[in-house]
Amino acid sequence: MDKLDKLTVASVIVLTVYAAVLLATAPDRPRANPAEQRRVASQQYIANPELDNKIRLAKNLMAQDNLDKTETLVNSLINEYPYRGDLFMLRGDILMRRQQPVAAMYEYKEAIELNPDFLDKKTKIFQGKKIRITVEEAMAAIESGLQQQPGDTRLKSDRKTVYYMKRKLAGSCG
Amino acid sequence: MEKLTRNMIILFILMGAVIGVGAVLLSYFGNPANTGICVACFMENVAGALGFHDNFRMQYLRPEIIGFVLGAFALSLFRGEFHSTGGSSPLLRFLVGMLVIIGCAVFIGCPVKLFLRITGGDISALTGLAGLIAGVYVGLEFIENGFRLGEAKPAPRANGFIIPGVMILLLILAVVQPSFINQSEKGSAAQYAPFLMSLGVGLLVGALAQRTQFCITGGIARIFLWGPRELMNCPRSTGMLISICSFFGFALAANLLTGQFHFGLQGQPSSTPSYGWAFSGMFLVGFGSVLIRGCPLRQLVAAGQGDNDAGVTVMGMLTGAALAQNWGLGSTAEGTPLEGQITVLLGICLLLVIGLLNRRRGYGIAPEYQIGLD
């Protein structure tokens, strides 16, 4: 065995041990495989006239600035249909009207994770511009908060979410 | 040793200009941002179009891939440089081809896209560049210490036509659009430049890459192999570096002129916050590419000029692309999934074991790696 052989064997051992440690210490997560995730996501597209009527009602209430009633209705719908991205999008809209961009950003995050079409210009439900404005406002609020409290861990975590949302908005080939 | 003539210098500059400007224009006219050309992403699209995975956002018969092979095929036939060869550890190349594409999926991009991301202002991609260089360096250590896959031998001429033939079939399918070919209506695969433009850029890049033997990992490898001074005495090595520099310069200029340059670390297209894994993914790509004599683009081009071993590698790349999608190995805006992390680590281990088992101790660079070095 020459030097390269010894280095190779040592590297293989280190990398294998590291992989084993990663596997052993990985948090338990009920992660569906990608095909299963896509199957769940496809539930977004199942027509539901009753739900559509309720969403229309919620939008009318919001247009009349009746935010409390809208929120109650949207919350009850989310309990019933937790896989529908458009409901989280509505809750985000309510929070934006209440000028809470950081909280709204989290709702939009949930919405686009459930239904990536909200960020797809090729679809009719594209909402990228609205989400981008929310993320920018959230960033401004977080930066201002961090100037006052530089060590605030919650604000730092919020900032990471802003970066995540920016990457989502920028798009990917995957 | 042939001298680097003025015409050759122009050709090498043209190679970089065509791939740099072509890729940026493809993005401008419809391909995903910073993804004007990405062999790995496009292989995933092709795999999806053929039904090898069911991600309905990643299914499109990308004409660029077809163009790379057919451009190289046409020019090599025209110049009498089409030689059907094979038999240099094909199965091993298949395996390494798979791993290389999985490494690309973890970084989110092939070496060409790595440069496109950097020239688009994405400084997070620099971790990938560091990984690629490190991987190339380690791969070269094996090459310089007797690693060999065995010399390729002349094969029946008909064998060399298989991959170009498959690409002609794919081209027909892309034009005819039969129902069994999947086509995304949303997602990144639904973002594409006009068909003829994509095919045209693919053909040009393929032809020029055949003529110049353009290869990003090959260019980097030659810096380590020769050192800066000797490098300047080798026309092909100098030419390859000229092409890479030209690619970088033209892509940067085109990105600036088309308003696609966004400098920064955060919020970049096709980026991941897992910088360490982006480094590791590209390390795997650099290491694997050196062992099989070429980056993913080079494999497609070599397959077009009759290299059956490169053809088998292309099939491995297609399989790797399907696996990356089916097993969810690729990085996302969220980070690198555990499955991707484990695969990269085990992939690097596998390459090390391949290097260990295929070395002839006490020997230097094997003859098959010396082709084109002078």
Boltz contact constraints between the chains, C-beta under 6 A:
constraints:
  - contact:
      token1: [A, 2]
      token2: [B, 361]
      max_distance: 6.0
  - contact:
      token1: [A, 4]
      token2: [B, 145]
      max_distance: 6.0
  - contact:
      token1: [A, 8]
      token2: [B, 352]
      max_distance: 6.0
  - contact:
      token1: [A, 8]
      token2: [B, 356]
      max_distance: 6.0
  - contact:
      token1: [A, 11]
      token2: [B, 352]
      max_distance: 6.0
  - contact:
      token1: [A, 12]
      token2: [B, 349]
      max_distance: 6.0
  - contact:
      token1: [A, 12]
      token2: [B, 352]
      max_distance: 6.0
  - contact:
      token1: [A, 15]
      token2: [B, 345]
      max_distance: 6.0
  - contact:
      token1: [A, 15]
      token2: [B, 348]
      max_distance: 6.0
  - contact:
      token1: [A, 15]
      token2: [B, 349]
      max_distance: 6.0
  - contact:
      token1: [A, 16]
      token2: [B, 349]
      max_distance: 6.0
  - contact:
      token1: [A, 19]
      token2: [B, 342]
      max_distance: 6.0
  - contact:
      token1: [A, 19]
      token2: [B, 345]
      max_distance: 6.0
  - contact:
      token1: [A, 19]
      token2: [B, 346]
      max_distance: 6.0
  - contact:
      token1: [A, 22]
      token2: [B, 341]
      max_distance: 6.0
  - contact:
      token1: [A, 26]
      token2: [B, 338]
      max_distance: 6.0
  - contact:
      token1: [A, 34]
      token2: [B, 328]
      max_distance: 6.0
  - contact:
      token1: [A, 35]
      token2: [B, 54]
      max_distance: 6.0
  - contact:
      token1: [A, 120]
      token2: [B, 186]
      max_distance: 6.0
  - contact:
      token1: [A, 122]
      token2: [B, 186]
      max_distance: 6.0
  - contact:
      token1: [A, 122]
      token2: [B, 190]
      max_distance: 6.0
  - contact:
      token1: [A, 123]
      token2: [B, 186]
      max_distance: 6.0
  - contact:
      token1: [A, 163]
      token2: [B, 266]
      max_distance: 6.0
  - contact:
      token1: [A, 164]
      token2: [B, 333]
      max_distance: 6.0
  - contact:
      token1: [A, 166]
      token2: [B, 266]
      max_distance: 6.0
  - contact:
      token1: [A, 166]
      token2: [B, 267]
      max_distance: 6.0
  - contact:
      token1: [A, 167]
      token2: [B, 267]
      max_distance: 6.0
  - contact:
      token1: [A, 167]
      token2: [B, 271]
      max_distance: 6.0
  - contact:
      token1: [A, 167]
      token2: [B, 333]
      max_distance: 6.0
  - contact:
      token1: [A, 168]
      token2: [B, 333]
      max_distance: 6.0
  - contact:
      token1: [A, 170]
      token2: [B, 267]
      max_distance: 6.0
  - contact:
      token1: [A, 170]
      token2: [B, 268]
      max_distance: 6.0
  - contact:
      token1: [A, 170]
      token2: [B, 269]
      max_distance: 6.0
  - contact:
      token1: [A, 171]
      token2: [B, 32]
      max_distance: 6.0
  - contact:
      token1: [A, 171]
      token2: [B, 33]
      max_distance: 6.0
  - contact:
      token1: [A, 171]
      token2: [B, 269]
      max_distance: 6.0
  - contact:
      token1: [A, 172]
      token2: [B, 270]
      max_distance: 6.0
  - contact:
      token1: [A, 173]
      token2: [B, 32]
      max_distance: 6.0
  - contact:
      token1: [A, 173]
      token2: [B, 35]
      max_distance: 6.0
  - contact:
      token1: [A, 173]
      token2: [B, 41]
      max_distance: 6.0
  - contact:
      token1: [A, 173]
      token2: [B, 188]
      max_distance: 6.0
  - contact:
      token1: [A, 173]
      token2: [B, 270]
      max_distance: 6.0
  - contact:
      token1: [A, 174]
      token2: [B, 330]
      max_distance: 6.0
